[in-house]
Amino acid sequence: MNPLDLRPDLTAEADLAHGFAAHVVSWARAAGAPDACLPRLRAAAMRASLAVAAGHVCVPLAQLVAEDETVAGLREALLASGVVGRAPEPRPLLLDAADRLYLRRHYDWERRLAAALVARAASPLPAPPPVTVERLGELFAANAARLAGRADWQKLAVALALERRLTVISGGPGTGKTTTVAALLACLLSAEPELRVALAAPTGKAAARMLDALRARSASVPEEVRGRLPQSSHTLHRLLGVTPQPGRFRHHAGNPLALDVLIVDEASMLDLALATRLVDALPPHARLILLGDKDQLAAVEAGAVFAELCADPSLDASCVARLAALTGTPAGRIAPPPPRRAPPPPRRATPLADSVVWFAESHRFAADSGIGRLAAGINAGAGDEVLAWLREGGDPSVEWLADDADAPRAAVLARLEQGYAGYFEALRRHDGDPAPVFAAFDAFRVLCAVHGGPRGIDATNERLSRHARAALAQAPGAVAASPWYAGRPVIVLKNDYLLRLYNGDVGICLPDAHGELRVVFPDPAGGWRELAPLRLPAHDTAFAMTVHKAQGSEFAKVMVLLPATPVKVMTRELLYTGVTRAARKVVLAGPEAVLLAACGTPTVRESGLIDRMIEAGGQV
């Protein structure tokens, strides 16, 4: 796969890559490198830089060879330059044993992250005390009748996390990850009431949603523990402590976080750099629980960390025996699925021994329900079957609007506008309380794959803004000449730590008690915050959002607007992430060819993290 394929908008990155390649060649020339190797060095350095900009951590030499050369010949030319070394030599560019070419910084991050995670996984905790085991049984007693003898993987995941410093839990929407966290915290806090627990996520929206979900499940937690549950959540950047220096945080290995348990939700959004800095900042004794969905989109920045950490959910015999004893589950029923990357025996796919659990059963929608069936078909790459089923239109929770025009046809536009009818009605009734307005807005969202073109978020937001102005012409605060009007939803595009606004935060423009327009944001601590529109950091209208921006959110109904033609970003993971943002109904609108292409195009992120973990674990 061409490393430029994931991101078509790489003009600025291309300029940087040209500059980096020129510096690398200058260094090589100054070190006395043979002139014959310099053209290949320049091309390889540029491609390595562009690969990172496109979301990859490295680039395989096999993708860089010219028609008249071999991988071995290219390797020899690069090593002869003196600025490319065999990992982990101190060189600007590094080749690993699998002939992947890295920028040194990214190789170092990968190696540090792998070593830290493997060490944490290999450092089990003492067996939980009897009071904790008793609490575990109480919390999951009600599940037994529903499961009818099947293994309770939520209970098993809690048991695993009770005796390990690293637990990675992957599951789709509604599979019980938050319920599992609530039960885990109840067990831990029953035994250690003063335990320091932190909740975090990559974005403010995801962090707030995690806290809300935990509060919603607090009724299932024993009363004496309920008051000890975390009362706040953090973005990872806030947790680590932002400093004026880009990429530098107050908390690191030399100044670790003061906590005993860290729970990170939406961990599929973690890029390599942030994951490395997060793990560096954890004190050695702390538990780390990573929650996410291995089938969702990877981070915007370089890496697909969570998917690689989830590659192997297998459990060895001794771990199965311990889990059976802790949970009262017959050992024969504790049978995890096979790893995603099957290694030759006797190796495991990764050395994260007994640290990974996959949740497969959704409690939000059954596997044979509309959204569940659609998501499963997309994940399986079964585009023809998905399309045939969509054409039948037999499930009311899923709707297919075939539309192969360059711009959305009238029926699709009408559905876009109808989706916000409830929101506009809530705005007309607005009496000063933002809660009903936000609830109505979150009942529907339009998700797009791209920014530009008649099916992108720019055109869709412009169209819906015009419709909103017409629909709300009599609403308080409407001023035709201003870009601001009561009811304009906005999404923050850049972190502003002074204003406590973060990339992905959504606000709504509403009149205050004096009729002045203010942009209202939910406050993670409860209540609302109002800001003058002119104070906002970079932002955009948010009737339509990219699927990337919607990651970590949930809406009652979602409309996924497909582009007019297949594009590189329209992958299986993006389509799956888009449709699973819907809790009750999803509408897909676009050309059949685009749907089929997306189902058949899995995202590929070049990385060596699994190999680094194998190296760190001493596996050969």
Secondary structure as the mmCIF struct_conf table of DSSP 4:
data_model
#
loop_
_struct_conf.conf_type_id
_struct_conf.id
_struct_conf.beg_label_comp_id
_struct_conf.beg_label_asym_id
_struct_conf.beg_label_seq_id
_struct_conf.end_label_comp_id
_struct_conf.end_label_asym_id
_struct_conf.end_label_seq_id
TURN_TY1_P TURN_TY1_P1 PRO A 3 LEU A 6
BEND BEND1 PRO A 8 PRO A 8
HELX_RH_AL_P HELX_RH_AL_P1 THR A 11 ALA A 30
TURN_TY1_P TURN_TY1_P2 ALA A 31 GLY A 32
HELX_RH_3T_P HELX_RH_3T_P1 ASP A 35 CYS A 37
HELX_RH_AL_P HELX_RH_AL_P2 LEU A 38 ALA A 53
TURN_TY1_P TURN_TY1_P3 ALA A 54 GLY A 55
BEND BEND2 VAL A 57 VAL A 57
STRN STRN1 VAL A 59 PRO A 60
HELX_RH_3T_P HELX_RH_3T_P2 LEU A 61 GLN A 63
TURN_TY1_P TURN_TY1_P4 LEU A 64 LEU A 64
TURN_TY1_P TURN_TY1_P5 GLU A 67 ASP A 68
HELX_RH_AL_P HELX_RH_AL_P3 VAL A 71 ALA A 80
TURN_TY1_P TURN_TY1_P6 SER A 81 SER A 81
BEND BEND3 GLY A 82 VAL A 83
STRN STRN2 VAL A 84 ARG A 86
TURN_TY1_P TURN_TY1_P7 ALA A 87 PRO A 88
BEND BEND4 GLU A 89 PRO A 90
BEND BEND5 PRO A 92 PRO A 92
STRN STRN3 LEU A 93 LEU A 95
TURN_TY1_P TURN_TY1_P8 ALA A 97 ALA A 98
STRN STRN4 ARG A 100 LEU A 103
HELX_RH_AL_P HELX_RH_AL_P4 ARG A 104 ALA A 121
TURN_TY1_P TURN_TY1_P9 ALA A 122 ALA A 122
HELX_LH_PP_P HELX_LH_PP_P1 PRO A 124 PRO A 129
HELX_RH_AL_P HELX_RH_AL_P5 PRO A 130 LEU A 139
TURN_TY1_P TURN_TY1_P10 PHE A 140 ALA A 142
HELX_RH_AL_P HELX_RH_AL_P6 ASN A 143 LEU A 147
TURN_TY1_P TURN_TY1_P11 ALA A 148 GLY A 149
BEND BEND6 ARG A 150 ARG A 150
HELX_RH_AL_P HELX_RH_AL_P7 TRP A 153 LEU A 162
TURN_TY1_P TURN_TY1_P12 GLU A 163 GLU A 163
BEND BEND7 ARG A 165 ARG A 165
STRN STRN5 LEU A 166 GLY A 171
TURN_TY1_P TURN_TY1_P13 PRO A 173 GLY A 174
BEND BEND8 THR A 175 GLY A 176
HELX_RH_AL_P HELX_RH_AL_P8 LYS A 177 ALA A 191
TURN_TY1_P TURN_TY1_P14 PRO A 193 GLU A 194
STRN STRN6 VAL A 197 ALA A 201
BEND BEND9 PRO A 202 THR A 203
HELX_RH_AL_P HELX_RH_AL_P9 GLY A 204 ALA A 216
TURN_TY1_P TURN_TY1_P15 ARG A 217 ARG A 217
HELX_RH_3T_P HELX_RH_3T_P3 SER A 218 SER A 220
BEND BEND10 VAL A 221 VAL A 221
HELX_RH_AL_P HELX_RH_AL_P10 GLU A 223 ARG A 226
TURN_TY1_P TURN_TY1_P16 GLY A 227 ARG A 228
BEND BEND11 LEU A 229 LEU A 229
STRN STRN7 HIS A 234 THR A 235
HELX_RH_AL_P HELX_RH_AL_P11 LEU A 236 LEU A 240
STRN STRN8 VAL A 242 VAL A 242
BEND BEND12 PRO A 244 GLN A 245
TURN_TY1_P TURN_TY1_P17 PRO A 246 GLY A 247
STRN STRN9 PHE A 249 PHE A 249
BEND BEND13 ARG A 250 ARG A 250
STRN STRN10 HIS A 252 HIS A 252
TURN_TY1_P TURN_TY1_P18 ALA A 253 GLY A 254
STRN STRN11 ASN A 255 ASN A 255
BEND BEND14 ALA A 258 ALA A 258
BEND BEND15 ASP A 260 ASP A 260
STRN STRN12 VAL A 261 VAL A 264
BEND BEND16 ASP A 265 GLU A 266
HELX_RH_3T_P HELX_RH_3T_P4 ALA A 267 MET A 269
HELX_RH_AL_P HELX_RH_AL_P12 LEU A 272 ASP A 280
TURN_TY1_P TURN_TY1_P19 ALA A 281 ALA A 281
BEND BEND17 LEU A 282 LEU A 282
TURN_TY1_P TURN_TY1_P20 PRO A 284 HIS A 285
STRN STRN13 ARG A 287 GLY A 292
TURN_TY1_P TURN_TY1_P21 LYS A 294 ASP A 295
BEND BEND18 GLN A 296 GLN A 296
BEND BEND19 VAL A 300 ALA A 302
HELX_RH_AL_P HELX_RH_AL_P13 VAL A 305 LEU A 309
TURN_TY1_P TURN_TY1_P22 CYS A 310 CYS A 310
BEND BEND20 ALA A 311 ALA A 311
HELX_RH_AL_P HELX_RH_AL_P14 ALA A 317 THR A 327
TURN_TY1_P TURN_TY1_P23 GLY A 328 GLY A 328
HELX_RH_3T_P HELX_RH_3T_P5 ALA A 331 ARG A 333
HELX_LH_PP_P HELX_LH_PP_P2 PRO A 336 PRO A 339
BEND BEND21 ARG A 340 ARG A 341
HELX_LH_PP_P HELX_LH_PP_P3 ALA A 342 PRO A 343
BEND BEND22 PRO A 344 PRO A 344
TURN_TY1_P TURN_TY1_P24 PRO A 345 PRO A 346
BEND BEND23 ALA A 349 PRO A 351
TURN_TY1_P TURN_TY1_P25 ALA A 353 ASP A 354
STRN STRN14 VAL A 356 PHE A 359
BEND BEND24 HIS A 363 PHE A 365
TURN_TY1_P TURN_TY1_P26 ALA A 367 ASP A 368
BEND BEND25 SER A 369 SER A 369
HELX_RH_AL_P HELX_RH_AL_P15 GLY A 370 ASN A 379
TURN_TY1_P TURN_TY1_P27 ALA A 380 GLY A 381
HELX_RH_AL_P HELX_RH_AL_P16 GLY A 383 GLU A 392
TURN_TY1_P TURN_TY1_P28 GLY A 393 GLY A 393
TURN_TY1_P TURN_TY1_P29 PRO A 396 SER A 397
STRN STRN15 VAL A 398 ALA A 402
BEND BEND26 ALA A 405 ALA A 407
HELX_RH_AL_P HELX_RH_AL_P17 ALA A 410 GLY A 419
TURN_TY1_P TURN_TY1_P30 TYR A 420 TYR A 420
HELX_RH_AL_P HELX_RH_AL_P18 ALA A 421 ARG A 428
TURN_TY1_P TURN_TY1_P31 ARG A 429 ARG A 429
BEND BEND27 GLY A 432 GLY A 432
HELX_RH_AL_P HELX_RH_AL_P19 PRO A 434 PHE A 441
TURN_TY1_P TURN_TY1_P32 ASP A 442 ALA A 443
STRN STRN16 PHE A 444 CYS A 448
BEND BEND28 ALA A 449 ALA A 449
BEND BEND29 HIS A 451 GLY A 453
TURN_TY1_P TURN_TY1_P33 PRO A 454 ARG A 455
BEND BEND30 GLY A 456 GLY A 456
HELX_RH_AL_P HELX_RH_AL_P20 ILE A 457 ALA A 471
TURN_TY1_P TURN_TY1_P34 LEU A 472 GLN A 474
BEND BEND31 ALA A 475 ALA A 475
TURN_TY1_P TURN_TY1_P35 PRO A 476 GLY A 477
TURN_TY1_P TURN_TY1_P36 ALA A 480 ALA A 481
BEND BEND32 SER A 482 PRO A 483
TURN_TY1_P TURN_TY1_P37 ALA A 486 GLY A 487
STRN STRN17 PRO A 489 VAL A 492
BEND BEND33 LYS A 494 LYS A 494
STRN STRN18 ASP A 496 ASP A 496
TURN_TY1_P TURN_TY1_P38 TYR A 497 ARG A 500
STRN STRN19 LEU A 501 LEU A 501
TURN_TY1_P TURN_TY1_P39 ASN A 503 GLY A 504
STRN STRN20 VAL A 506 PRO A 511
TURN_TY1_P TURN_TY1_P40 ALA A 513 HIS A 514
BEND BEND34 GLY A 515 GLY A 515
STRN STRN21 LEU A 517 PRO A 522
TURN_TY1_P TURN_TY1_P41 PRO A 524 ALA A 525
BEND BEND35 GLY A 526 GLY A 527
STRN STRN22 TRP A 528 LEU A 531
HELX_RH_3T_P HELX_RH_3T_P6 PRO A 533 ARG A 535
BEND BEND36 ALA A 538 ALA A 538
STRN STRN23 HIS A 539 THR A 541
BEND BEND37 PHE A 543 PHE A 543
STRN STRN24 ALA A 544 THR A 546
HELX_RH_AL_P HELX_RH_AL_P21 VAL A 547 ALA A 550
TURN_TY1_P TURN_TY1_P42 GLN A 551 GLY A 552
STRN STRN25 PHE A 555 LEU A 561
BEND BEND38 ALA A 564 THR A 565
TURN_TY1_P TURN_TY1_P43 LYS A 568 VAL A 569
HELX_RH_AL_P HELX_RH_AL_P22 ARG A 572 VAL A 579
TURN_TY1_P TURN_TY1_P44 THR A 580 ARG A 581
STRN STRN26 ALA A 582 GLY A 590
HELX_RH_AL_P HELX_RH_AL_P23 GLU A 592 CYS A 599
TURN_TY1_P TURN_TY1_P45 GLY A 600 GLY A 600
HELX_RH_AL_P HELX_RH_AL_P24 LEU A 609 ALA A 616
TURN_TY1_P TURN_TY1_P46 GLY A 617 GLY A 618
#
